[in-house]
């Protein structure tokens, strides 16, 4: 079942914003709606693997059906993206989501991960 995305978005908000505009909000919350469905994919994969392990073709097929239904549902949600977020505003907030791209003023030296590239074990 596809959720009513308008109700979903009205009932949640995100704590940390990158840019803060409504287009960013819609873009991120559509992704949150997608992620909220991933348990269905996990269940499908679990059935698929268990069916393969036990040579139970019916269980295997049920897993495939659940995975297929998950992808159909997520695809429909994803297609709502540009209803919730104006594509012409995408670059206003995308550089903030990516962190350093186009943000020389904020990160003049890029992002430095201390300790990650040291020669020390």
Helices and strands as residue ranges (DSSP letters): H 5-11, H 22-35, H 38-53, H 57-78, H 81-84, G 87-89, H 90-98
